[in-house]
Amino acid sequence: MGRLVLEALGKRYGASTAVERVDLDVSQGEMVALLGPSGCGKTTTLRMVAGFVPPTAGRVLIGGEDVTRKPPHARDTGMVFQSYALFPHMDVASNVAFGLEMRRVGRAERDARVREALRLVRLDSLDERLPRQLSGGQQQRVALARALVVNPSVFLLDEPLSNLDAKLRGEVRMEIRALQRRLGLTTLIVTHDQEEALTMADRLVVMERGRVRQVGTAEDLYERPADPFVAGFVGRCNLVEGAPEGPGAFRAASGALLPCADAAPSAAGPSVLAIRPEHVAVSPAADGAARITAVTYLGAQTEYHVELDGTALLAVRPTPAAGDPLRRLAPGDPAALDWDRSVARLLPLADSTGKGPDA
Amino acid sequence: MVSPPSPGRLAFGACVFFAFALMLAPVVTVMAISVFRQEIVSFPPPGFTLEWYANAWQRQEFARGFLSSLQVALLATLVGVPLGTAAAFALVRARPPGGSALNTLLLGPLAVPGVVAGTALYMFYLRAEFWLDRDITSTLEGLVAAHALLTIPWTVRLVTASLQGLDLSVEEAAANLGARPFTVFRRVTLPAMRPGIIAACLFSFIQSFENLELSLLLVGPGRTTLPVAMLNYLEFRIDPTLAAVATVQILLVGALMLVTDRFVSIARVV
């Protein structure tokens, strides 16, 4: 059982940097997600913890012990691979038993623990099947059982749900989280899916281009993003470039004047105004300064794409009742926008503005 | 009710049938001739006999040729398959610079006509004999070395294919579960290579066993292989004895393939 500490961990390949520097302290039983777009260094970081990639800087400590120079087989981590990586020539029970065999656990105890692990993932009736005779979801659960049965000090998950269909993904997400809590596993999960990270992890590490952008709980990241990248990557966000103009006002680069929270003295220069779509109120107004460009009905919610003096903004509202005048808003209509000044946050203009997960 | 097959399907079926007929015709013909009674082959046969098999059995050169072919094929397989396997493993895993050129080079013996390769080897052996001051042509070692050359391209291809089918993360998973590098190789990598290696043994054996061109110049007195013995016989006589010998060969190779197919599905590996 153990606490996982990454100290200034870095990896370079020649001139290119895969991971610039990661500092992280995962306490016993905590689940932390490494979140970021592909190529951000999250998988490299996980592989450095597992021992498959030798770091070029920093240290990895598991349960207080420095394992930076130890080979993978001596690290006591349990990893679930994106491709599941089951042994194709062994049946389910032998797959799960492999780690115990390597640890020289006696036959009787081994069999008992394999049965227990398979019961835990609800696969106890399939122990004689070969991996290719199982569905994707079942293979996934075998991979989980195989990693869990050895009671690893650190549990590592590399995009464990990316090969499952949407419905199954939701279920398995809950199952993994429940298991992790019940067994009190120190866990590091890599994902590019923010929803996965938000729902499963105690804390999230948002990475971009080999750097840690912000570490915090889901609430921290969503409500108090440190920079435009995090604001845009975790949830949806209107990001408007410009500069604060006097107290409580922000002049967008396009010329629009927007209300905002009082600027910190340090944020005097060019900056980014971040406002969540659900905080933007739209109302029909004949003399409104804004103009509707598109309306998308999504059932429970409706999205309004709005333009205000050359600045495009997105507003998401609960779909209004049938009689509500808001319901009749159509593209081209004038409208008024409003938001609580305190929810419009000023963020420093980063060297690279984040463009969200699909950029 | 089964609807009548469309003209397209019929044509396709006919093509498939024709292709198989074309491939099997020589084999079937040889097997048929081996039991024709008449010495000069003619249709329809005047009757059937097993006399040619008896004749083949009584002639020492075929029995001896069979044994020495067996010996050479087994030794060549034993030498060539491990070499080819090691080469395939290194090519897939270490990815040496110029790996694809190396790969092509290793498949080279397949591209060189057998007679050319045999002649070249013969001249090379003569030169080597001069320098080393010992016999190489017409020795067992020389013949086995030449045949090992035949087995390497097959082995490299088959083992490479089976290794490429193995997801690297499967080996990582084994290491992650506590397996040392050698254990990973023994428990995960080797089983993945196994079908390729078994198929390589089979094809290597067959390649060597039936090879005529390479052996022609390299066999020595008393060490004639079966195909060479058959050619020698053909120089003086034409009768169905050869068909009988060939039939035995065909049955042997067929049996080998069937047995191998029980362990690894050949169609899946090749």
Interface residues (C-beta under 8 A of the other chain):
Chain A: A50 G51 F52 P71 P72 H73 A74 R75 D76 T77 G78 M79 F81 Q82 S83 A85 L86 F87 P88 H89 F98 G99 M102 R103 R146 A147 V150
Chain B: D167 S169 V170 E172 A173 A174 A175 N176 L177 G178 A179 R180 P181 T183 R187 V188 P191 A192
